[in-house]
Amino acid sequence: MFSQEEREVIYDVIYKRRDVRTFLPDPVSSEVIQRVLQAAHHAPSVGFMQPWNFILITSADIKKRLAWAAEKERRALAIHYEDERKTKFLELKVEGIIQAPLTICVTCDSTRGGSHVLGRNSIPETDILSVACAIQNMWLATCAEGLAMGWVSFYKKNDVRDILQIPPHIDPVAIISIGYTNEYPSAPILEQANWEKRRSLQNLIFYEEWGNQE
């Protein structure tokens, strides 16, 4: 059992976690990084397959190449948005990859555990979902450590595979930037930019069957 104070801390971290794009160059100790990675490694995984790997990147050259891949894709995606919405989309920063002292590529190995992994036999996507759980644990752990974390989602996977020499069967699920920041947002960046409003939870809850809200 957790005390009331402990429960409040857990929810506080959940609500304060943010996707950050601006970082300070200050180094992060290896002890802190290990705690964050341990938190990720203790995420639930379907069939206990633990499909993740973590590629830790501090090389300025490699980070610049990753930033290039992200910037290229960001500009390609911008054609889908017009006027003010396009401008706001283009203002989303990928410089965090270069600014942050540490970049982590989180991967998924769908072959881990062999051909018959409990749960994945029925729903193959559960390996990616397991990796997503690990990334969420990283996000909560970095928040608790007073760190900032940004998840870059604009890149072609083959570009990242080439840059990091990742085998073809390994999926580079996420590019993560981790470091300290002096610009920790009070609300999600896209919410502040009026990209979207938070939906009402009550409108998303159904009872017994789809669409039944009574």
C-alpha positions as CSV (number, residue, x, y, z in Angstrom):
1,M,0.0,0.0,0.0
2,F,1.1,3.5,-0.8
3,S,0.5,6.5,1.5
4,Q,-1.7,9.4,0.5
5,E,1.5,11.5,0.0
6,E,3.1,8.8,-2.2
7,R,0.0,8.6,-4.3
8,E,-0.1,12.3,-4.8
9,V,3.6,12.3,-5.9
10,I,2.9,9.6,-8.5
11,Y,-0.1,11.6,-10.0
12,D,1.9,14.8,-9.8
13,V,4.7,13.3,-12.0
14,I,2.1,12.0,-14.4
15,Y,0.4,15.3,-14.8
16,K,3.6,17.4,-15.0
17,R,5.4,15.2,-17.6
18,R,6.1,17.2,-20.7
19,D,7.5,16.8,-24.2
20,V,10.4,19.2,-24.1
21,R,12.3,20.7,-27.1
22,T,14.9,23.0,-25.5
23,F,17.8,21.8,-23.5
24,L,20.8,23.0,-21.6
25,P,24.3,21.6,-22.4
26,D,24.8,20.6,-18.8
27,P,25.9,16.9,-18.5
28,V,23.6,14.3,-16.9
29,S,25.4,11.9,-14.5
30,S,25.7,8.2,-15.5
31,E,24.0,7.2,-12.3
32,V,20.8,9.2,-13.2
33,I,20.8,7.8,-16.7
34,Q,21.1,4.3,-15.3
35,R,18.1,4.9,-13.0
36,V,16.0,6.2,-16.0
37,L,17.0,3.2,-18.1
38,Q,16.2,0.8,-15.2
39,A,12.8,2.4,-15.0
40,A,12.3,1.7,-18.7
41,H,13.6,-1.8,-18.4
42,H,11.0,-2.5,-15.7
43,A,8.1,-1.6,-18.0
44,P,5.5,-4.4,-18.7
45,S,6.1,-6.3,-21.9
46,V,3.8,-8.8,-23.6
47,G,5.0,-12.4,-23.1
48,F,7.9,-10.8,-21.0
49,M,9.8,-10.5,-24.3
50,Q,11.4,-7.2,-23.3
51,P,11.8,-6.2,-27.0
52,W,13.7,-3.0,-26.3
53,N,17.3,-1.8,-26.7
54,F,18.7,1.6,-25.9
55,I,21.4,3.2,-28.1
56,L,23.0,6.0,-26.1
57,I,24.4,8.8,-28.3
58,T,26.6,11.6,-27.2
59,S,28.6,12.1,-30.4
60,A,28.0,15.6,-31.9
61,D,28.4,14.2,-35.4
62,I,25.9,11.5,-35.0
63,K,23.4,13.8,-33.3
64,K,23.7,16.2,-36.2
65,R,23.0,13.5,-38.7
66,L,19.9,12.4,-36.7
67,A,18.8,16.1,-36.6
68,W,19.2,16.2,-40.4
69,A,17.0,13.1,-40.8
70,A,14.3,14.7,-38.5
71,E,14.5,18.1,-40.2
72,K,14.2,16.6,-43.7
73,E,11.0,14.7,-42.6
74,R,9.6,17.7,-40.8
75,R,9.8,19.8,-43.9
76,A,8.2,17.1,-46.0
77,L,5.3,16.8,-43.6
78,A,4.7,20.5,-43.6
79,I,3.0,20.4,-47.0
80,H,0.0,18.9,-45.3
81,Y,-0.6,22.1,-43.3
82,E,-1.5,25.6,-44.4
83,D,-1.3,29.1,-43.2
84,E,-1.0,29.6,-39.4
85,R,-1.2,25.9,-38.7
86,K,1.7,25.2,-41.1
87,T,3.7,28.0,-39.5
88,K,3.2,26.5,-36.0
89,F,4.1,23.1,-37.3
90,L,7.3,24.4,-38.8
91,E,8.2,26.0,-35.6
92,L,8.3,22.7,-33.7
93,K,12.0,22.3,-32.9
94,V,14.2,19.4,-33.7
95,E,17.3,21.2,-32.5
96,G,16.8,19.4,-29.2
97,I,18.6,16.4,-30.7
98,I,21.7,18.6,-30.9
99,Q,21.3,20.6,-27.8
100,A,20.6,17.8,-25.4
101,P,23.7,16.2,-23.9
102,L,22.2,12.7,-24.5
103,T,20.1,11.3,-27.3
104,I,18.7,7.8,-27.0
105,C,17.3,5.7,-29.9
106,V,14.8,3.2,-28.4
107,T,14.4,0.1,-30.6
108,C,12.1,-2.9,-30.9
109,D,13.3,-6.4,-31.8
110,S,10.2,-8.4,-32.9
111,T,12.2,-11.6,-33.1
112,R,13.2,-11.6,-29.4
113,G,11.6,-14.6,-27.6
114,G,11.3,-16.6,-30.8
115,S,8.4,-17.3,-33.1
116,H,5.8,-17.9,-30.4
117,V,5.6,-15.2,-27.8
118,L,2.7,-15.3,-25.4
119,G,0.2,-12.6,-26.4
120,R,2.1,-11.5,-29.5
121,N,0.8,-14.5,-31.4
122,S,-2.7,-13.0,-31.2
123,I,-1.8,-9.3,-31.5
124,P,1.6,-8.8,-33.3
125,E,1.6,-5.0,-32.4
126,T,2.0,-5.8,-28.7
127,D,5.8,-5.7,-29.1
128,I,5.7,-2.0,-30.1
129,L,3.2,-1.4,-27.4
130,S,5.6,-2.9,-24.9
131,V,8.3,-0.5,-26.1
132,A,5.9,2.4,-25.7
133,C,5.4,1.4,-22.1
134,A,9.2,1.5,-21.6
135,I,9.4,5.0,-23.1
136,Q,6.6,6.2,-20.9
137,N,8.5,4.9,-17.9
138,M,11.5,6.9,-19.1
139,W,9.4,10.0,-19.4
140,L,8.0,9.7,-15.9
141,A,11.5,8.9,-14.5
142,T,13.1,11.8,-16.1
143,C,10.4,14.1,-14.8
144,A,11.0,12.7,-11.3
145,E,14.7,13.3,-11.7
146,G,14.2,16.9,-12.6
147,L,15.2,16.3,-16.2
148,A,13.5,17.1,-19.5
149,M,12.8,14.6,-22.2
150,G,11.7,15.1,-25.8
151,W,10.4,12.5,-28.2
152,V,11.2,13.2,-31.9
153,S,8.7,11.5,-34.2
154,F,9.7,13.0,-37.6
155,Y,12.1,10.7,-39.4
156,K,12.3,8.0,-41.9
157,K,13.3,4.8,-40.1
158,N,15.7,3.7,-42.8
159,D,17.6,7.0,-42.4
160,V,18.0,6.2,-38.7
161,R,19.0,2.6,-39.4
162,D,21.7,3.8,-41.8
163,I,23.0,6.5,-39.3
164,L,23.1,4.1,-36.3
165,Q,23.9,0.9,-38.3
166,I,20.8,-0.8,-37.0
167,P,20.0,-4.2,-38.6
168,P,17.0,-4.3,-41.0
169,H,14.8,-6.4,-38.7
170,I,15.2,-3.9,-35.8
171,D,12.6,-1.1,-35.5
172,P,13.9,2.3,-34.4
173,V,10.8,3.2,-32.6
174,A,11.8,6.5,-31.0
175,I,14.5,9.2,-30.9
176,I,14.7,10.6,-27.4
177,S,16.5,13.7,-26.2
178,I,17.3,13.9,-22.5
179,G,18.9,16.8,-20.5
180,Y,18.2,19.7,-18.2
181,T,16.2,22.7,-19.3
182,N,15.3,26.2,-18.1
183,E,12.1,26.2,-20.3
184,Y,10.0,23.5,-18.8
185,P,6.4,24.2,-20.1
186,S,3.5,24.4,-17.7
187,A,1.3,22.7,-20.3
188,P,1.9,20.6,-23.4
189,I,3.6,22.5,-26.2
190,L,0.9,21.8,-28.8
191,E,-1.8,22.7,-26.3
192,Q,0.0,26.1,-25.7
193,A,0.2,26.6,-29.5
194,N,-3.6,26.0,-29.7
195,W,-2.8,23.0,-32.0
196,E,-5.5,21.0,-30.2
197,K,-7.6,21.2,-27.1
198,R,-7.6,18.5,-24.4
199,R,-10.7,16.4,-24.9
200,S,-13.2,15.8,-22.2
201,L,-12.6,12.5,-20.5
202,Q,-16.3,11.9,-20.0
203,N,-16.9,12.1,-23.7
204,L,-14.4,9.3,-24.2
205,I,-15.9,6.8,-21.8
206,F,-18.4,4.3,-23.0
207,Y,-20.3,1.6,-20.9
208,E,-20.8,-2.0,-21.9
209,E,-20.6,-1.3,-25.7
210,W,-19.2,1.3,-28.1
211,G,-21.0,4.7,-28.1
212,N,-23.1,4.0,-25.0
213,Q,-22.4,6.8,-22.5
214,E,-25.2,6.1,-20.1
